[in-house]
Structure formats: structure tokens, C-alpha cells
Amino acid sequence: MTQDRSRLTRTALLLLGPALVVLLGIFLLPMLYILLLSFQDKHEHFSFENYLLFVNDPYYAQILWRTVKLSLYTVIVCFLLGYPVAMFMAQTTSKMRGIITFLIIAPHLVSVVIRNFGWVIILGEKGLINNVLLKLGMIEKPLKLMYNELGVVIGLTDSLIVYMILAIATSLYQIDGSLYKAAGILGAGKVRTFFTVVLPLTLPGMLAGATLVFSLSMSSFVTPALMGGTSVKVLPVIAYEKIMTQLNWQLGAAMSFLLLASTVVLVTLFTRLVETKRYKEVFSS
């Protein structure tokens, strides 16, 4: 029995070996190098000045807060727009479910840059929405729908809502249909059934979707750069500018790890808050 286990362990290590080597060489070692680089000053001496800059300079603290705020807004909008779609997918036929899944995934077959330029055509001052509203006389001057925080949230929602929909839909598929009948027999209406049965049972999917959307929003670069312009700076854009434009690799590395640490801490806190005693059984099942 012991020999069989050791043989299986060796086989597993051999199978995992190539993937571990690739992961170590492409991901872990460069990450460690950037981490060491973040603790150096411009003269390559050990220093905490890159991290202290976020404490002493309110400009960088404001950028970090804006990054977190826009990510939270994106999570909320994705949830509000994605939950009804997931509910419809769970209640419709398998054929229609496949069509809807294809429709929400199909836009991601196109580059995010092209999709963002499409939003420029729709949301710009001379774009489709403003032209229609001006011709109908509903507004006197074009609405500012881009190059602000609203434009960034719209772009991020377009890119990431698919993760929220599919995560919630997966939880909805696993709900036993007899629970709806049981709730109705006990006198619960549709609204009460939703808040007391459906919503708690979909918390794992909501948490998975929120985690994916938040972490991807925090690290998003292309969408904030194109939809926010120069007026909405977020941490990934600033880190890119420090490294590629100003060649300040030390400060850019520190920003990258602050972004990573902030994402991990906030996601962990959110997970702990959601997994309360009231819903402990939902997550442990």
C-alpha cells in the first residue's frame, strides 16, 4: 500500500513537473525579482521610500482609492445587470440557455481594444447616444459619458459582466426545483422566496463572480486608459507610465505589489464578511 502511494506520488510529480517549471520560470521568479526591485531606490540601495511615498504623498493614495472605488462600482453594476440574466438562464430551456451563453461570450472573441473603441463611437460627444438625444431635443449639449469615471465603469462592466453572469448562473442551476414548491406551500410569495431561498443559495456564485470582477477590475489597464483618458488615473496605468515612460522601475514595481496586496486583502476581507454564521452552511455544502 505504501509502495503504491509513493509510486502515485512520483507519477503525479512527473506529470506536474513541466507545468511547475514553467510556472516557476515565467511567473514566480520574475515576481520575486520585481519584489526585490521595489525595495530599492534609484541608486539600487535597499530602501522603503517607494512604499512610504503612498503614505506621504496624497496623490498616490488618491489613485489607489480611485482604483478600489471603480472596481467596487464595477462589481455592483455587474451584479445588478447580471443577476436577472442569470435568473432567466436558469429558468429557460436548455436551447435558449445555450444561445444566451453564446451571446454573452461572443463579444469576448473580439479584442478589448476594439470593443473600447466601439464604446467611443457610442458614448463620445459626437457619438450615437448624444446625437440621438440632441436630435430628439432631450438635451441641449452633449453628455459627458467618456473620459471620466462613468466611462471607465461602463467599459469594465462590458468586459467583466460575463464572469458575474456565469458564476451566478452556475449556483442557480444547482438549486433543487422542489425548494420553490416547498416555499410556495409554506406561503412564501415570489419575492420572499427569492430573498429567503434563492439569494442565500446563490451566495457562493455571487462571491465567485464578485471576486473575479473585482480582481480583474483592479488590474485592468486597457479599459481605464482608453475610456478614462488622462483625467481618470488608476494604479495599473500609473505603474505602466512609471516603468515604460519614466523608466522608474523601482517605483513601478512597488505600485504593482501594492496593487496585488490591496486586491488580496480586500478580496479576503470580502470573503470573510460574506461567509458569516448565518450562511456558513451554504458555503460549507
Number of C-alpha atoms within 10 A of each C-alpha: 6 7 8 9 10 11 12 12 12 12 12 11 12 12 11 11 12 11 11 14 12 11 12 13 12 11 11 14 12 12 16 11 11 18 16 14 21 26 19 20 17 13 8 11 10 13 15 13 17 19 16 10 15 18 12 11 10 11 11 18 15 15 19 21 13 18 22 22 14 21 26 19 20 27 26 16 16 26 22 13 14 22 20 14 18 25 16 15 23 19 13 12 10 11 9 13 16 12 12 17 16 11 12 16 15 10 14 14 7 10 9 17 12 10 16 24 16 13 21 21 13 17 23 22 17 15 17 15 16 22 19 13 15 16 10 9 10 10 13 10 12 16 17 13 22 22 20 17 21 18 25 27 25 21 25 28 24 20 21 21 25 21 21 28 25 23 23 29 24 17 20 22 15 11 15 9 9 9 13 17 13 12 17 14 10 8 11 16 12 12 10 13 18 15 11 13 16 18 15 15 21 23 20 22 21 25 19 19 24 28 22 18 26 24 21 16 27 24 18 19 17 16 24 28 20 20 28 22 16 13 11 20 20 25 27 23 19 20 22 19 15 18 15 12 11 11 12 16 22 24 23 25 25 25 24 22 16 17 20 14 12 16 21 14 11 15 18 12 12 14 16 10 10 16 18 12 9 9 14 11 11 15 15 8 5
